[in-house]
Amino acid sequence: MLNIPELLATELNLKPYQVQNALELLAEGSTVPFIARYRKERTGEMNEVQLRDLADRYTYLTELEARKSVILNAIAELGKLTPELQAKIESCLQKTELEDLYLPFRPKRRTRATIAREKGLEPLAEWIKSLNTKNAPPASLEAEAAKYISEEKAVKTAEDALKGAADILAEEVAEKAELRAYLRDYLLEEGVFVSHIKENDHPEGTTKFEMYRNYQMRVKNIAPHNMLALSRGEAEGVLQFQIAFDEDFVLSYLESQEIKTKVRAIRDFYQAMIKDAFNRLMKASLMTEVISEKKTYADIESIKTFEANLRELLLSAPAGMKPTLAIDPGFRTGCKVVVLDQTGKFLEYQAIFPHQAAEQRLKAAQTLKSLIEKYNIDLIAIGNGTASRETDEFVSQVLQNVERKPIKVMVNESGASIYSASKVALEEFPDLDVTVRGAISIGRRLQDPLAELVKIDPKSIGVGQYQHDVDQKLLKKKLEETVESCVNFVGVDLNTASKELLVSVSGITPTVANNIVGYRNKQGVFKNRRELLKVPKLGPKAFEQAAGFLRIRGGNNPLDNTAVHPESYPVVEAIASDLNIPLTQITQIAEKLNKVNLKKYITDTVGEPTLRDILSELEKPGRDPRAEFKYATFKDDIKEISDLKIGMELEGIVTNVANFGAFIDIGVHQDGLIHISQLADRYVDDPKKIVKVGQVVKVRVLEINEKLKRISLSMKSIRQ
């Protein structure tokens, strides 16, 4: 069997000790964020991406080894396990290759070959096979086949017998692992995807899959989003697609591998049998396998894009802990207005109707002005859905008559309605209407995007590419990992975090998260990290995994508001003592570090990597690693697609990044698309290298199609 650690080291370009130690830490229950941050010495400073790649590949290989054991036992029980076959199985690195080897021995439904065997035709097949040699003498197939005629077995003629023998040999050919592997590779390399729209049901110009009406693309070159579009189109009954290839070449290849004799009768028999083997037993299954392989690749790439977009959205710059007025806009039903204090606590709700009669508009303006002045509002968050631009214009007019000038920001409200109707929102605000909860979510997103967005299923946030078409189990796993990574990267305020935020902290289970909130409600705020050990079901292991990612502002120990792990406190205390500086003056320690020999603080558990991290924390204790807050300004006179003109230059916000380009909110209720070819004045192979979700960009309008609601944009030759 495989030496998995050795193989992983080779495949992932790691040293054996890195693989061994990382696998041990994972087996002990350590999380990826914890290992990456606090066990750098043991892993040789492996980052989160390397650790997750290692964990994923390790899982794949262990599953592969387990499957090998099952297959080896099954073949051995049949008495057909040869040393050569065993060696091939044990050396397999891919599940597809393994299943190819098992195919001839796999229990199968009653096939034409099994029926032929039941009729006693296997000896005839073996006799014909014995004639397939370079020096085989001429022989009469019909004469030999006539010996197997049997009314009882329904073999009425010699031709029937030969057909049965051909069925047996065809199945053998179709199940040869090396032939299947070659043809699969051939289809991947030389095949062409060809698609057609079902003309009768979908006339030209009536479907979103129009570009696939007469579409052709090499299998090896198809982009992930095109593969997913084909799959979706087929699933929706709009498209039909298949793989086109040179069938004559395939048959010639099979003949070259399988036909050895020069005897015309045997060659003719084999050619017919091989053609049947390919068309009946190989073609469809191989195409399915190739399509599945390309779909799996497309899923993985699409999920990577989703992960990257989600990460950028979760790590969006927070506007900060400031009094906020949030508005969920609406025409007929009015605008829902809520006030939040600087911690996000809900204070007041009002419904206003600024888009109705003049009397209602005046009343709405008075209400808004009153709330701004009453609560000293610093931020105004406006949801970017229906009536958003009209509401934005109304708020601008109100602010002209207000002495205080809050920052006004359009906030992406994707998923807010999902949150507002969720169990989480109901528990948080049981007495509020769903629309009010939605407005609260919009406001909190502006204050701290990460803390609010973790309450929503990532798939509802709207930054995915064909998210409903990809492997849902893999998507869920990867998005959960992304949320976990972001939460631990930023750190969490132990005394204000919701249980939804806490549950993404390293080592914190849903039960423990509930217990932390319960303890906080009964005992008051945590004064130090050690107090965590008083929380029910939070033991030493959970404390080890979680403590470094939890922050306590204004607690007993200044180090509790940093990313320094409690296990490293003695090192900081020793440095502070040597410098004769109290821990309460933590920033002064960093300023005077050039006066000490840091190497003397290195221990068995605290090496140079950890020491570097500690020093970085001391320089800026409790710093937020997220970017500085910025926001886009939409033009007041551009509210609808009809207001756009080709050549206009506008400011917008990146709402989604796909493999083929980026979608931009320019304030007209319909995102525009910057195709990958329009992202820069140079060649771009990956849009994520140029833009990210939440980024403010300047764009130029290239094309407008009001009927299809499509806007083409460009960033070329525009100074950002």
Sequence and secondary structure as in RCSB ss.txt:
>XXXX:A:sequence
MLNIPELLATELNLKPYQVQNALELLAEGSTVPFIARYRKERTGEMNEVQLRDLADRYTYLTELEARKSVILNAI
AELGKLTPELQAKIESCLQKTELEDLYLPFRPKRRTRATIAREKGLEPLAEWIKSLNTKNAPPASLEAEAAKYIS
EEKAVKTAEDALKGAADILAEEVAEKAELRAYLRDYLLEEGVFVSHIKENDHPEGTTKFEMYRNYQMRVKNIAPH
NMLALSRGEAEGVLQFQIAFDEDFVLSYLESQEIKTKVRAIRDFYQAMIKDAFNRLMKASLMTEVISEKKTYADI
ESIKTFEANLRELLLSAPAGMKPTLAIDPGFRTGCKVVVLDQTGKFLEYQAIFPHQAAEQRLKAAQTLKSLIEKY
NIDLIAIGNGTASRETDEFVSQVLQNVERKPIKVMVNESGASIYSASKVALEEFPDLDVTVRGAISIGRRLQDPL
AELVKIDPKSIGVGQYQHDVDQKLLKKKLEETVESCVNFVGVDLNTASKELLVSVSGITPTVANNIVGYRNKQGV
FKNRRELLKVPKLGPKAFEQAAGFLRIRGGNNPLDNTAVHPESYPVVEAIASDLNIPLTQITQIAEKLNKVNLKK
YITDTVGEPTLRDILSELEKPGRDPRAEFKYATFKDDIKEISDLKIGMELEGIVTNVANFGAFIDIGVHQDGLIH
ISQLADRYVDDPKKIVKVGQVVKVRVLEINEKLKRISLSMKSIRQ
>XXXX:A:secstr
   HHHHHHHHTT  HHHHHHHHHHHHTT  HHHHHHH HHHHTS  HHHHHHHHHHHHHHHHHHHHHHHHHHHH
HHTT   HHHHHHHHT  SHHHHHHHHGGGS     HHHHHHHTT HHHHHHHHHT STT     HHHHHHTT B
TTTTB SHHHHHHHHHHHHHHHHHT HHHHHHHHHHHHHH EEEEEE TTTS TTSSTTGGGTEEEEEGGG  HH
HHHHHHHHHHTTSEEEEEE  HHHHHHHHHHHH     HHHHHHHHHHHHHIIIIIIHHHHHHHHHHHHHHHHHH
HHHHHHHHHHHHHHT     S  EEEEE  STT EEEEEE TT  EEEEEEE TTS HHHHHHHHHHHHHHHHHT
T  EEEEESSTTHHHHHHHHHHHHTT SS  EEEEE  TTHHHHHTSHHHHHH TTS HHHHHHHHHHHHHH HH
HHHTTS GGGSS  SSTTTS HHHHHHHHHHHHHHHHHHH EETTT  HHHHTTSTT  HHHHHHHHHHHHHH S
  SGGGGGGSTT  HHHHHHHGGGEE TT S GGGGSS  GGGHHHHHHHHHHHT  GGGHHHHHHTGGGS GGG
G  SS  HHHHHHHHHHHHSTT   S         TT  SGGG  TT EEEEEEEEEETTEEEEE SSSS EEEE
GGGS SS  S GGGT  TT EEEEEEEEEETTTTEEEEE TT   
